[in-house]
């Protein structure tokens, strides 16, 4: 799979504010994401655990799905009807996207939601080729091609020109579907009553660290093919999320405090002062194979 990522990172940035057309490929069908994150990367259970063990619990976020159509697979919490499996809300875990000053596609620097691990200056991933790099990122856009779905590369080419998708070879890996995904990529919270107040804050984009921890700990404590969780693992994972204080979490707080309205002009050159100063790893540069 060959792609030209330099100056792009369209799959890592919510660039809807730059698009002259509506981008809504994630919001089709009966189940709509409760959040407004664009191109969330769903992590596998072992990936969630690796992020927690590395101290990056503050980089993770849950995604629930609103479902007003399928009566036998939903549950209501805080007046919101959620997609459910065996009575428990179903969810993904992904990487947070705080606002950062980025300039993809040869545009001017703009405040846009950007993956927590993306260097806003080089538009390269700070964990690329590391043990933390998610499989979903490593095989993109091969998954899409294997399913005959449009890729972000093609959307960027259509609207901004250039060549991003350099070949169309599908990946050999296949996305998880059905029962095989439960406990592995699609997680199930075992107690909807425990989520009172949390779901409404998630919907209002006001989730606390403790709110995020409730879901992320369940994901880390899950087992493939089942909705059961390991209570001891849940407790330790929850502590890891709440206690996390990585450069990522610190930078997210600073970016959020500094950011202007999404889609408005932003000052360049802040990555060093905000991310590198807090311990973020450097990126490799575009003269390498990264």
Rosetta blueprint (number, residue, H / E / L):
1 X L
2 X L
3 X E
4 X L
5 X L
6 X L
7 X L
8 X L
9 X L
10 X L
11 X L
12 X L
13 X E
14 X L
15 X L
16 X H
17 X H
18 X H
19 X L
20 X L
21 X L
22 X L
23 X L
24 X L
25 X L
26 X L
27 X L
28 X L
29 X L
30 X L
31 X E
32 X E
33 X E
34 X L
35 X L
36 X L
37 X L
38 X L
39 X L
40 X L
41 X L
42 X L
43 X L
44 X L
45 X H
46 X H
47 X H
48 X H
49 X H
50 X H
51 X H
52 X H
53 X H
54 X L
55 X L
56 X L
57 X H
58 X H
59 X H
60 X E
61 X E
62 X E
63 X E
64 X E
65 X E
66 X E
67 X E
68 X L
69 X L
70 X L
71 X H
72 X H
73 X H
74 X E
75 X E
76 X E
77 X E
78 X L
79 X L
80 X E
81 X E
82 X E
83 X E
84 X E
85 X E
86 X L
87 X L
88 X E
89 X E
90 X E
91 X E
92 X E
93 X E
94 X E
95 X E
96 X L
97 X E
98 X E
99 X E
100 X E
101 X E
102 X E
103 X L
104 X H
105 X H
106 X H
107 X L
108 X L
109 X L
110 X E
111 X E
112 X E
113 X E
114 X E
115 X E
116 X L
117 X L
118 X E
119 X L
120 X L
121 X L
122 X L
123 X L
124 X L
125 X E
126 X L
127 X L
128 X L
129 X L
130 X L
131 X L
132 X L
133 X L
134 X L
135 X H
136 X H
137 X H
138 X H
139 X L
140 X L
141 X L
142 X H
143 X H
144 X H
145 X H
146 X H
147 X L
148 X L
149 X L
150 X L
151 X L
152 X H
153 X H
154 X H
155 X H
156 X H
157 X H
158 X H
159 X H
160 X H
161 X L
162 X L
163 X L
164 X L
165 X E
166 X L
167 X L
168 X L
169 X L
170 X L
171 X L
172 X L
173 X L
174 X L
175 X L
176 X L
177 X L
178 X H
179 X H
180 X H
181 X H
182 X E
183 X L
184 X L
185 X L
186 X E
187 X E
188 X E
189 X L
190 X L
191 X L
192 X H
193 X H
194 X H
195 X H
196 X L
197 X L
198 X H
199 X H
200 X H
201 X H
202 X H
203 X H
204 X L
205 X L
206 X L
207 X L
208 X L
209 X H
210 X H
211 X H
212 X H
213 X H
214 X H
215 X H
216 X H
217 X H
218 X H
219 X H
220 X H
221 X L
222 X E
223 X L
224 X L
225 X L
226 X L
227 X L
228 X L
229 X E
230 X L
231 X H
232 X H
233 X H
234 X H
235 X H
236 X H
237 X H
238 X H
239 X H
240 X H
241 X H
242 X H
243 X H
244 X L
245 X L
246 X L
247 X H
248 X H
249 X H
250 X H
251 X H
252 X H
253 X H
254 X H
255 X H
256 X H
257 X H
258 X H
259 X L
260 X L
261 X L
262 X L
263 X L
264 X L
265 X E
266 X L
267 X L
268 X L
269 X L
270 X L
271 X H
272 X H
273 X H
274 X H
275 X L
276 X H
277 X H
278 X H
279 X L
280 X L
281 X L
282 X L
283 X L
284 X L
285 X L
286 X L
287 X L
288 X L
289 X L
290 X L
